């Protein structure tokens, strides 16, 4: 029997948060209320680059997965309000077991995390004894607990290279894994066949049309994109790496192949430059925007700070096992 994992669909999200009646507050009142509650709770707001712009503007720290993990590890706040998706908040809780970690919407999941359920992953790993398990941070706490080291898109190549000639299993993103294999010169890395629903949706055909329309533009892409996109990219990097490149490059126009929420911070860091979101194949959808990230709103952020729910928790036995590969990642990322 083959040990190749199936190309799994999204299989579910964390339990639903309680239904709350909408608030009759203006955007300004919500922002003022969030600022007040943050002070009262001694809370810190962490937000991913893919969040809505109004949430990014209110956050104490905006970053990619590695930067957010580092910020969570260092915070002195009593409450962490994590504006991202569920696995990110789990990581914050793993690093801060005594702190309260809340999220605006508990159903903000991730196709990569949902497509790599721990029981199936554990069974699959049995076919690869002696392999070091490198897991992309976009996975559940239970999968992290089965891993030897966690990585992010900004440090995956560095971590795999640091492992030398060890046999490696890489999960859950097959496209990031393929990119890592190529950059590290490791054709023998075994890949779990997961994908990000957003990065998988980008269209090579429509990208080429944009490149013809904007011949002076540079294509910059996240390594979660498939090879049909990456082969045309002038620069491939994590979200923070893409922002840095757009800021420092002498080029004035960029076609950006990652979740469109990044454009807010990128435009702030590179004012005056033209940023074009790479298009999905389906012209009728906003498939270059993560529906899970968009579940978080100012109203939900206000409510989670007010009520201190929904809270994210991780069973202690799982947390202790998952902490080790996360700490190893942080140590290897210095």
C-alpha positions as CSV (number, residue, x, y, z in Angstrom):
1,X,0.0,0.0,0.0
2,X,1.3,3.5,-0.9
3,X,2.2,5.8,1.9
4,X,1.3,8.9,-0.2
5,X,-1.3,10.9,1.6
6,X,-4.5,11.9,-0.1
7,X,-5.1,15.4,-1.4
8,X,-7.4,16.2,1.5
9,X,-10.2,18.7,1.4
10,X,-11.0,21.0,4.3
11,X,-12.5,18.7,6.9
12,X,-13.8,21.1,9.5
13,X,-13.0,24.0,11.8
14,X,-12.8,24.5,15.6
15,X,-16.1,24.5,17.5
16,X,-18.4,27.4,16.8
17,X,-18.3,30.5,19.0
18,X,-21.5,31.6,20.7
19,X,-23.8,33.6,18.4
20,X,-23.8,37.2,19.6
21,X,-26.3,39.9,18.6
22,X,-24.7,42.7,16.4
23,X,-23.7,45.8,18.3
24,X,-25.2,49.2,17.5
25,X,-21.8,51.0,17.5
26,X,-20.1,53.1,14.9
27,X,-16.6,52.2,13.7
28,X,-15.2,55.0,15.7
29,X,-17.0,53.8,18.8
30,X,-15.7,50.3,18.2
31,X,-12.1,51.6,17.8
32,X,-12.4,53.7,21.0
33,X,-13.9,50.7,22.9
34,X,-11.1,48.4,21.8
35,X,-8.5,50.9,22.9
36,X,-10.2,51.2,26.3
37,X,-10.7,47.4,26.8
38,X,-7.1,46.7,25.7
39,X,-5.9,49.0,28.5
40,X,-8.3,47.6,31.1
41,X,-7.4,44.0,30.3
42,X,-3.7,44.6,29.9
43,X,-4.1,43.1,26.5
44,X,-1.9,43.0,23.3
45,X,-3.5,42.7,19.9
46,X,-1.5,40.7,17.4
47,X,-2.6,40.6,13.8
48,X,-1.4,38.9,10.6
49,X,-0.8,40.8,7.4
50,X,-3.8,39.1,5.9
51,X,-6.3,40.7,8.3
52,X,-8.6,43.5,7.2
53,X,-6.9,46.9,7.1
54,X,-8.9,48.4,10.1
55,X,-7.7,45.5,12.3
56,X,-4.1,45.9,11.2
57,X,-4.3,49.6,12.0
58,X,-5.4,48.9,15.6
59,X,-3.0,46.1,16.3
60,X,0.0,46.5,18.5
61,X,2.0,44.2,16.2
62,X,1.4,43.1,12.6
63,X,3.6,40.4,11.1
64,X,4.0,37.1,9.5
65,X,3.8,33.7,11.3
66,X,7.4,33.8,12.5
67,X,7.2,37.4,13.7
68,X,3.9,36.8,15.4
69,X,5.3,33.7,17.2
70,X,8.3,35.7,18.3
71,X,6.0,38.6,19.5
72,X,3.8,36.1,21.4
73,X,6.8,34.6,23.1
74,X,8.0,38.0,24.3
75,X,4.8,39.7,25.4
76,X,4.2,40.8,29.0
77,X,0.5,41.2,28.5
78,X,-2.1,39.3,30.5
79,X,-4.4,38.8,27.5
80,X,-3.4,38.1,23.9
81,X,-6.1,39.0,21.3
82,X,-5.0,37.1,18.2
83,X,-6.4,38.4,14.9
84,X,-5.5,35.7,12.5
85,X,-6.6,32.1,12.2
86,X,-7.0,29.3,14.8
87,X,-3.6,27.7,14.5
88,X,-1.9,31.0,15.1
89,X,-3.8,31.6,18.3
90,X,-3.0,28.0,19.4
91,X,0.7,28.7,18.9
92,X,0.4,31.8,21.1
93,X,-1.3,29.7,23.8
94,X,1.4,27.0,23.5
95,X,4.0,29.7,24.2
96,X,2.0,31.4,26.9
97,X,0.1,28.7,29.0
98,X,-0.7,31.1,31.8
99,X,-2.1,33.9,29.6
100,X,-5.6,34.3,28.3
101,X,-5.6,33.9,24.5
102,X,-8.8,35.1,22.7
103,X,-9.7,35.3,19.1
104,X,-12.4,37.4,17.4
105,X,-13.9,34.3,15.6
106,X,-13.2,30.7,16.7
107,X,-14.2,29.5,13.2
108,X,-11.4,31.3,11.5
109,X,-9.6,28.1,10.4
110,X,-7.1,27.2,7.7
111,X,-7.3,24.8,4.8
112,X,-3.7,23.6,5.4
113,X,-4.4,22.9,9.0
114,X,-7.7,21.3,8.4
115,X,-6.3,19.2,5.5
116,X,-3.7,17.5,7.8
117,X,-5.7,15.9,10.7
118,X,-3.4,14.5,13.4
119,X,-4.7,10.9,13.4
120,X,-4.2,10.5,9.7
121,X,-0.8,12.3,9.8
122,X,0.4,10.0,12.7
123,X,-0.6,6.9,10.7
124,X,1.1,8.2,7.6
125,X,4.3,9.0,9.5
126,X,4.5,5.3,10.5
127,X,5.6,4.7,6.9
128,X,8.7,6.9,7.3
129,X,10.6,5.7,10.4
130,X,13.8,7.5,11.1
131,X,12.6,10.7,9.4
132,X,12.8,14.1,11.0
133,X,9.4,15.7,10.8
134,X,9.4,19.3,9.7
135,X,6.0,20.9,9.9
136,X,5.0,24.3,8.5
137,X,3.4,26.4,11.3
138,X,0.1,26.3,9.4
139,X,-1.0,23.1,11.3
140,X,-2.9,22.2,14.4
141,X,-1.3,21.9,17.9
142,X,-1.8,18.1,17.6
143,X,0.3,18.0,14.4
144,X,2.9,20.2,16.0
145,X,3.1,17.7,18.8
146,X,4.0,15.0,16.3
147,X,6.7,17.1,14.8
148,X,10.5,17.5,15.5
149,X,10.7,21.1,14.3
150,X,8.3,23.8,13.2
151,X,9.1,26.2,10.4
152,X,7.5,29.2,8.6
153,X,7.8,30.3,5.0
154,X,10.5,32.8,6.1
155,X,12.8,30.2,7.7
156,X,11.8,26.8,6.1
157,X,14.8,26.7,3.8
158,X,17.2,27.7,6.5
159,X,15.9,25.1,8.9
160,X,16.0,22.3,6.3
161,X,19.5,23.1,5.3
162,X,20.6,23.2,9.0
163,X,19.3,19.6,9.4
164,X,22.1,18.4,7.0
165,X,21.5,15.0,5.5
166,X,18.8,13.8,7.9
167,X,15.8,12.1,6.2
168,X,12.9,14.6,6.3
169,X,9.2,14.5,6.1
170,X,7.7,17.9,5.3
171,X,4.0,18.9,6.0
172,X,1.4,20.1,5.4
173,X,2.0,22.3,2.3
174,X,3.2,20.5,-0.8
175,X,4.0,23.7,-2.7
176,X,6.1,25.2,0.1
177,X,7.7,21.8,0.5
178,X,8.5,21.6,-3.3
179,X,10.1,25.1,-3.1
180,X,12.1,24.1,0.0
181,X,13.3,20.9,-1.8
182,X,14.5,23.0,-4.7
183,X,16.2,25.7,-2.7
184,X,17.9,23.2,-0.3
185,X,18.9,20.8,-3.1
186,X,17.0,17.9,-1.4
187,X,15.0,15.8,-3.8
188,X,14.5,13.1,-1.2
189,X,12.2,15.1,1.1
190,X,8.8,13.4,1.5
191,X,5.8,15.8,1.2
192,X,2.4,15.6,2.7
193,X,0.0,16.7,-0.1
194,X,-1.7,19.7,1.5
195,X,-2.4,23.1,-0.1
196,X,-3.6,26.6,0.8
197,X,-6.9,27.3,-0.8
198,X,-5.9,30.9,-1.6
199,X,-2.4,30.3,-3.0
200,X,-3.6,27.3,-5.0
201,X,-6.3,29.4,-6.7
202,X,-3.9,31.8,-8.5
203,X,-4.0,31.6,-12.3
204,X,-0.9,31.3,-14.4
205,X,-2.9,32.2,-17.5
206,X,-4.3,35.4,-15.9
207,X,-0.9,36.2,-14.4
208,X,0.7,36.1,-17.9
209,X,-2.1,38.4,-19.2
210,X,-1.2,40.9,-16.4
211,X,2.5,40.7,-17.2
212,X,1.8,41.6,-20.8
213,X,-0.4,44.5,-19.7
214,X,2.3,45.7,-17.2
215,X,5.6,44.8,-18.9
216,X,7.6,46.9,-16.3
217,X,6.1,45.1,-13.3
218,X,7.9,42.6,-11.2
219,X,6.1,39.5,-10.0
220,X,6.6,38.8,-6.3
221,X,5.2,35.6,-4.8
222,X,4.7,33.6,-1.7
223,X,6.3,30.1,-1.8
224,X,2.8,28.6,-1.0
225,X,2.0,29.3,-4.6
226,X,2.2,26.5,-7.2
227,X,5.0,26.2,-9.7
228,X,2.9,27.8,-12.4
229,X,3.1,31.1,-10.5
230,X,6.6,30.7,-9.0
231,X,8.3,30.2,-12.3
232,X,7.4,33.7,-13.3
233,X,8.3,35.4,-10.0
234,X,11.2,37.8,-9.8
235,X,11.3,37.4,-6.0
236,X,9.9,34.6,-3.8
237,X,9.5,35.3,0.0
238,X,7.4,35.2,3.1
239,X,4.8,38.0,3.6
240,X,7.3,40.1,5.5
241,X,10.0,39.4,2.9
242,X,7.6,40.5,0.1
243,X,6.9,43.8,1.9
244,X,10.6,44.4,2.4
245,X,11.4,43.7,-1.2
246,X,8.6,46.0,-2.5
247,X,9.9,48.7,-0.2
248,X,13.6,48.4,-1.2
249,X,13.3,47.6,-4.9
250,X,13.8,50.4,-7.4
251,X,10.9,49.0,-9.4
252,X,7.7,51.0,-9.2
253,X,5.1,48.3,-10.1
254,X,4.6,44.9,-8.5
255,X,2.2,42.0,-9.2
256,X,1.7,40.4,-5.8
257,X,0.9,36.7,-5.6
258,X,-0.2,36.2,-2.1
259,X,-3.4,36.9,0.0
260,X,-4.6,40.4,-1.0
261,X,-4.6,41.6,2.6
262,X,-0.9,42.1,2.4
263,X,-1.4,45.1,0.1
264,X,-2.4,47.4,3.0
265,X,0.9,47.1,4.9
266,X,2.9,46.9,1.6
267,X,1.4,50.2,0.4
268,X,2.1,51.8,3.7
269,X,5.7,50.7,3.5
270,X,6.1,51.4,-0.2
271,X,4.1,54.6,-0.8
272,X,3.8,55.8,-4.3
273,X,4.4,52.3,-5.8
274,X,1.7,50.5,-7.8
275,X,0.6,47.2,-6.3
276,X,-1.5,44.7,-8.3
277,X,-3.1,41.7,-6.7
278,X,-2.4,38.5,-8.7
279,X,-5.8,37.1,-9.9
280,X,-7.4,33.8,-9.3
281,X,-8.6,31.6,-12.2
282,X,-12.2,32.3,-11.4
283,X,-12.9,35.9,-12.3
284,X,-16.2,35.9,-10.5
285,X,-14.8,35.2,-7.0
286,X,-12.5,37.0,-4.5
287,X,-10.4,33.8,-4.2
288,X,-7.2,35.7,-3.6
289,X,-8.7,36.6,-0.2
290,X,-8.8,34.1,2.6
291,X,-12.4,33.7,3.8
292,X,-11.1,32.5,7.2
293,X,-9.0,35.6,7.8
294,X,-12.1,37.7,6.8
295,X,-14.2,36.2,9.6
296,X,-12.5,38.6,12.0
297,X,-14.0,42.0,12.3
298,X,-13.7,45.1,14.5
299,X,-17.0,44.2,16.2
300,X,-15.8,40.7,17.0
301,X,-12.5,42.0,18.2
302,X,-14.3,44.4,20.6
303,X,-16.5,41.6,21.9
304,X,-13.7,39.1,22.5
305,X,-11.9,41.8,24.5
306,X,-15.1,42.7,26.4
307,X,-16.1,39.1,27.2
308,X,-12.7,37.4,27.1
309,X,-14.2,34.8,24.8
310,X,-13.9,32.8,22.7
311,X,-10.7,31.6,24.4
312,X,-8.2,29.2,22.7
313,X,-6.8,26.5,24.9
314,X,-4.6,23.5,24.3
315,X,-4.5,20.4,26.4
316,X,-1.4,20.4,28.6
317,X,0.0,17.1,27.3
318,X,-0.3,18.3,23.7
319,X,1.0,21.8,24.6
320,X,4.2,20.4,26.2
321,X,4.9,18.2,23.2
322,X,4.1,21.0,20.7
323,X,6.2,23.5,22.6
324,X,9.5,21.6,21.9
325,X,9.5,21.9,18.1
326,X,8.3,25.5,18.3
327,X,11.1,26.4,20.6
328,X,13.5,24.6,18.4
329,X,12.3,26.8,15.5
330,X,12.7,30.0,17.5
331,X,16.2,29.0,18.5
332,X,17.2,28.1,14.8
333,X,15.7,31.4,13.6
334,X,18.0,33.7,15.6
